[in-house]
Amino acid sequence: MSKLTLDKTPGHPVVLVVDITRDREGFEYRMTQSIADELRKRTVDLTQNSPVFATDESEYLGAFNSAPTFNCLLLVAHGGGEPKGGRASAVAGPLGRMDWYSLSALTENLRDKFVMLAVCHGYCEDAISAFLTDDSWALSLLASKVSLSSREAIAFFPPFLETLTGSCPQSIDPTQIRYALEVNNILSGNKMEMVSHALPI
C-alpha cells in the first residue's frame, strides 16, 4: 500500500456503530444501544443500520457493506487484557476469539476514516496499534488508555460526537477531533486518547 496522504476525513460525521461483543445478555449490548439512542437524540448522524450487533463474520462484513456512506466507526469490543510471552492480545470478535490484528485485517478499509474504540474490558495496547499500522488502517483513532466502564462510555461518546459534528460541517479535521476530546474527556475520567497519522507526534 502507498503511504497515506489524506489529512482530513471527507464529509461531515456519519457514524456506524458496531458491537462485536457477541453477548446479548452482556452489559455492552445495553451500553451500545444507550449510546446509539443518545446520539440520535443529539442529532448526530448514524447510518441506518446502526447499531449493528455482529455475531459472526457475515454480520460483521455486512455492517460495512450496507453502510457505504459512513466515515466514523464506533467499535464496541470485549478485550482479553495484556498478553504474556509476546503474543497478540485476544478480543471477542466476529469469528469468535481472535486477536486485534486479525480483526483489523478483517475490517473494511478504514484508511480515510475516524475510528473510535469502546473497550470496556481487557484493554491492551494491541487494541490501538492494530488499527495504526504503517499503512494506516485508520486515518484517526480514539481509544481509551485503560479500560472504560460502561457508565463512562455512555457519558463520553454522545457529547464528544455532538461536539465533533458541530465543528466539522464538511470534513473531519484531526485538530477538531483533538478539540472535541479536550472538551469532553473529563466525562470518560480522562481515559481517552487520540492518535492520527495526519497530526505530528
C-alpha positions in Angstrom: 0.0 0.0 0.0 1.1 3.5 -0.7 1.9 6.0 2.1 -1.2 7.8 3.5 -1.6 11.3 2.0 -5.0 12.3 3.4 -5.0 14.9 6.2 -8.8 15.0 6.8 -11.7 12.6 6.7 -14.1 13.7 3.9 -17.6 14.7 4.8 -19.5 15.6 8.0 -19.5 12.9 10.7 -21.7 9.9 9.8 -21.3 7.2 12.5 -21.5 3.4 12.0 -21.9 1.7 15.4 -20.8 -1.9 15.6 -20.9 -4.1 18.7 -18.8 -7.3 18.4 -19.1 -8.5 22.0 -21.3 -11.4 21.0 -23.2 -11.5 24.3 -26.8 -10.3 24.0 -27.1 -10.7 27.8 -24.0 -8.7 28.5 -23.8 -5.1 29.7 -22.1 -4.0 26.4 -25.2 -4.6 24.4 -27.2 -2.3 26.7 -24.4 0.2 26.6 -24.2 0.2 22.8 -28.0 0.7 22.5 -27.9 3.5 25.1 -25.1 5.3 23.2 -26.9 5.0 19.8 -30.2 6.2 21.3 -28.5 9.2 22.9 -26.6 10.0 19.6 -29.9 10.2 17.8 -31.4 12.5 20.5 -28.4 14.8 19.9 -29.0 14.7 16.2 -25.6 13.1 15.4 -26.0 11.3 12.1 -25.9 7.5 12.3 -26.0 5.0 9.5 -29.5 3.5 9.0 -28.3 0.1 10.2 -26.7 1.4 13.5 -26.2 -0.2 15.9 -25.1 -3.5 14.4 -24.7 -6.4 16.9 -22.5 -8.7 14.8 -22.3 -12.3 16.0 -20.4 -13.8 13.0 -18.3 -12.8 10.1 -21.1 -12.3 7.6 -23.0 -9.9 10.0 -19.7 -8.0 10.7 -18.8 -7.6 7.0 -22.5 -6.9 6.2 -22.4 -3.9 8.6 -19.9 -2.2 6.4 -21.4 -3.3 3.1 -24.8 -1.9 4.0 -23.4 1.5 5.3 -21.3 2.8 2.4 -21.5 6.4 3.4 -20.1 6.2 7.0 -16.9 8.0 7.8 -16.7 7.3 11.5 -16.7 3.8 13.1 -17.6 3.3 16.8 -16.5 -0.3 17.5 -17.6 -1.8 20.8 -15.5 -4.8 21.8 -14.7 -7.0 24.8 -10.9 -7.5 25.0 -8.7 -10.0 26.7 -6.2 -7.9 28.6 -2.4 -7.6 28.0 -1.0 -10.8 26.7 2.1 -12.6 28.0 5.0 -14.1 26.2 4.9 -11.7 23.2 1.6 -13.0 21.9 -1.1 -10.8 20.3 -4.0 -9.9 22.7 -7.3 -11.6 22.1 -10.7 -9.9 21.5 -14.1 -11.4 21.3 -14.6 -10.9 17.5 -17.0 -11.8 14.7 -15.1 -15.1 14.3 -15.1 -15.9 18.0 -11.9 -15.4 20.0 -9.3 -13.7 17.7 -6.5 -11.2 18.0 -6.8 -7.5 17.4 -4.6 -7.6 14.3 -6.7 -10.3 12.7 -9.8 -8.2 13.5 -8.3 -5.1 11.9 -7.3 -7.1 8.8 -10.9 -8.3 8.5 -12.3 -4.8 8.9 -13.4 -2.7 5.9 -10.6 -0.4 4.6 -10.6 2.5 7.1 -7.7 4.5 5.6 -9.8 7.7 5.3 -12.0 7.1 8.4 -12.1 8.1 12.0 -12.2 5.0 14.3 -13.4 5.0 17.9 -12.8 2.0 20.2 -15.0 1.4 23.2 -13.3 -1.4 25.0 -14.8 -1.9 28.4 -12.9 -5.0 29.5 -9.5 -6.2 28.7 -7.9 -3.0 27.4 -4.4 -3.5 25.9 -2.0 -1.7 23.6 -2.8 -4.1 20.8 -6.3 -2.6 20.6 -4.7 0.7 19.4 -1.7 -0.5 17.5 -3.7 -2.9 15.3 -5.6 0.0 13.7 -2.5 2.1 13.3 -0.1 0.1 11.2 2.5 1.8 8.9 0.0 1.7 6.1 -2.7 3.0 8.4 -5.9 1.1 8.8 -7.4 4.3 10.1 -6.6 8.0 9.5 -7.5 8.9 13.1 -8.2 6.8 16.1 -9.7 7.4 19.5 -9.3 4.8 22.2 -9.0 4.5 26.0 -5.7 4.4 27.7 -7.2 2.0 30.3 -10.5 0.0 30.4 -13.6 2.1 30.4 -16.7 1.5 32.5 -20.0 1.3 30.7 -21.1 4.4 32.6 -18.0 6.3 31.3 -18.6 5.2 27.7 -22.2 6.2 27.8 -21.3 9.6 29.3 -18.5 10.3 26.9 -19.3 9.3 23.3 -22.6 11.1 22.7 -21.4 14.6 23.8 -18.0 14.0 22.2 -19.6 13.2 18.8 -22.1 16.1 19.2 -19.2 18.5 19.7 -17.3 17.0 16.7 -20.4 17.2 14.5 -20.9 20.8 15.3 -17.3 21.7 14.4 -16.9 19.6 11.2 -19.6 20.5 8.7 -17.7 19.4 5.6 -14.8 17.3 6.7 -13.4 15.8 9.9 -10.1 17.6 10.7 -8.0 15.7 13.3 -7.4 19.0 15.1 -11.2 19.2 15.6 -11.2 15.6 17.0 -8.5 16.7 19.4 -10.5 19.8 20.4 -13.7 17.7 21.0 -11.7 15.3 23.1 -10.2 18.1 25.2 -13.7 19.5 25.8 -15.3 16.1 26.8 -12.5 13.9 28.1 -13.4 14.6 31.7 -16.6 12.6 31.1 -14.5 9.5 30.5 -12.4 10.1 33.6 -9.8 11.5 31.2 -9.1 8.0 29.9 -9.4 8.6 26.2 -6.5 9.4 23.8 -6.4 10.4 20.2 -3.9 9.4 17.6 -3.8 10.5 13.9 -1.4 10.0 11.0 -2.4 13.5 9.9 -1.0 15.1 13.0 2.6 15.5 14.1 3.6 13.2 17.0 
